[in-house]
Amino acid sequence: MALSLSARNVVKRYGGVTALSNANLDVNAGEVVALIGANGSGKSTLSKIINGVVVLDGGQLLLDGQFMEFSSPQAAKNLGISTVFQELSLIPQMTVAENIWLAREPLKRGGVIDRKMIREKSDALLNLFAGTYKSSLHPDVTVTSLPPDEKQIVEILKAVSFDPRLLILDEATASLDSRQVERLFELVKRWKQEGKAIVFVSHRMEEIFRIADRYSVLKNGVTVGTGAMKDVNTKDIVSLMVGEESAENAVERKKAVAQNLSGSSVELDVNELRTDFLKGLTFQLHKGELLGIGGLKGQGQRDLLLALFGDLKYTGSINFSGELVHFKNTRQAMNKGVALVPGERAKEGLLFIRSILENLLLPSWGEYGFPTRMRKARESANRIGSTLNLKMAGLDEPVTGLSGGNAQKVVIGKWLLRNPRLLLLDDPTKGVDVGTKAEFYRLLARLCADGLSVLFYSSDDEELLGLCDRVLVMHDGNIRQELFGETLTKSNLVAASLGASRESMQ
């Protein structure tokens, strides 16, 4: 039976945050529908609802004309829906074959796993991408030993192994090289001819126009436009994503916060910075400047921050405060006055089993001698807590008792105690309430006025537009555009994030 799926007026809330308020999507057998939207528009949430990872709070899902609610990913798979996830669902310690056939291994008589059949089926799947990967990619190799592009191929093959009627490709090309993308698109055309329906989520505008038949654009959880790709151009799509934006207002906001940097010294001079993903970044950061890093998630922003903090191997030159440096570890970076505030505070920013005091002083205990001068340590912690307006019962309380916003203040405060000269921010306001954000913005303004240089990645375009002196927009490991002054507008930021050229926006 030819598949048809409709998501109608879908609503999804996470506590007080509404991720989707009126999302709609239609996809039918034999077509590719591009699901398009900026950071935080709701693309991933809608995809997760369709594949059963998330349950909707309102609206309807119709599969082949019948109302449906998927209680789990397995329930969706049983009905022919499979997803290639942006964040890989593979188990690193298992082999390629084990990952592909996990929990549904073919069996011999007596219930014994048929390993010969598993290998044959895995080889047949790997042949779909034959010639685009190293010969070392075979059914028996462990996933943890594979490079990112080959892991992505395994993720694709895992989804395809279910022989789905509907395949969701959520940023499936992000880690693939050009040959692998070409092969995937050849397969997509074949799957269309076989009657499969495909939802294609991508940050690459050229791919969207090349492979999709129709589009559906999400903005702030609402579907704001649908239609045939042949009837629109890049500028039309970007206009839907941005909405009614006044470029003049954006410039006015920019002028209100911009500093006159022409006379300030260069604090950070980066030339040809390369990692496994970054492709030769060159830029400067002035003393007292708030330099934004924009672009859709996963375009190399995190690699850039980790490399500057000595936590990722790199090549190229970095001149910091007049000195040529090459940080081989985080301790070297910290000793030179570099600090990194991670966005994933639960995983990287806090020790949840310890107190607020211990978390605040985590990078700085050595400053208080041995045995530790606890009185001085507490004075320092109280001072930074007061500066950040940290709401707490006391320094000895567990950090788990803090709200999300106050917990993030602890993550920031522990680095401010070290009086850094360069502050690296990795999406620091994600999951933080509006009031705490406003406090954080005022703090950034004070720090920059005092001469601190800040490199600020944010997935919130409005933050970048409202706060930053300049914004470097990253796309596929490159700096796609530098925006400042009158060029720092929502339209230009979104277009550059999608890899669109200036010519396509004329």
Secondary structure as GFF3:
##gff-version 3
##sequence-region A 1 506
A	DSSP	beta_strand	4	14	.	.	.	ID=ss1
A	DSSP	beta_strand	17	28	.	.	.	ID=ss2
A	DSSP	beta_strand	32	37	.	.	.	ID=ss3
A	DSSP	alpha_helix	43	50	.	.	.	ID=ss4
A	DSSP	beta_strand	58	63	.	.	.	ID=ss5
A	DSSP	beta_strand	66	68	.	.	.	ID=ss6
A	DSSP	alpha_helix	73	78	.	.	.	ID=ss7
A	DSSP	beta_strand	81	84	.	.	.	ID=ss8
A	DSSP	alpha_helix	96	100	.	.	.	ID=ss9
A	DSSP	alpha_helix	115	126	.	.	.	ID=ss10
A	DSSP	three_ten_helix	127	129	.	.	.	ID=ss11
A	DSSP	three_ten_helix	143	145	.	.	.	ID=ss12
A	DSSP	alpha_helix	148	160	.	.	.	ID=ss13
A	DSSP	beta_strand	166	170	.	.	.	ID=ss14
A	DSSP	alpha_helix	178	193	.	.	.	ID=ss15
A	DSSP	beta_strand	197	201	.	.	.	ID=ss16
A	DSSP	alpha_helix	205	211	.	.	.	ID=ss17
A	DSSP	beta_strand	214	219	.	.	.	ID=ss18
A	DSSP	beta_strand	222	228	.	.	.	ID=ss19
A	DSSP	three_ten_helix	229	231	.	.	.	ID=ss20
A	DSSP	alpha_helix	234	242	.	.	.	ID=ss21
A	DSSP	alpha_helix	247	257	.	.	.	ID=ss22
A	DSSP	beta_strand	266	274	.	.	.	ID=ss23
A	DSSP	beta_strand	279	286	.	.	.	ID=ss24
A	DSSP	beta_strand	290	294	.	.	.	ID=ss25
A	DSSP	alpha_helix	301	308	.	.	.	ID=ss26
A	DSSP	beta_strand	315	320	.	.	.	ID=ss27
A	DSSP	beta_strand	323	325	.	.	.	ID=ss28
A	DSSP	alpha_helix	330	335	.	.	.	ID=ss29
A	DSSP	beta_strand	338	341	.	.	.	ID=ss30
A	DSSP	pi_helix	345	349	.	.	.	ID=ss31
A	DSSP	alpha_helix	356	360	.	.	.	ID=ss32
A	DSSP	three_ten_helix	365	368	.	.	.	ID=ss33
A	DSSP	alpha_helix	374	387	.	.	.	ID=ss34
A	DSSP	three_ten_helix	399	401	.	.	.	ID=ss35
A	DSSP	alpha_helix	404	416	.	.	.	ID=ss36
A	DSSP	beta_strand	422	426	.	.	.	ID=ss37
A	DSSP	alpha_helix	434	449	.	.	.	ID=ss38
A	DSSP	beta_strand	453	457	.	.	.	ID=ss39
A	DSSP	alpha_helix	461	467	.	.	.	ID=ss40
A	DSSP	beta_strand	470	475	.	.	.	ID=ss41
A	DSSP	beta_strand	478	484	.	.	.	ID=ss42
A	DSSP	three_ten_helix	485	487	.	.	.	ID=ss43
A	DSSP	alpha_helix	490	497	.	.	.	ID=ss44
A	DSSP	three_ten_helix	503	505	.	.	.	ID=ss45
###
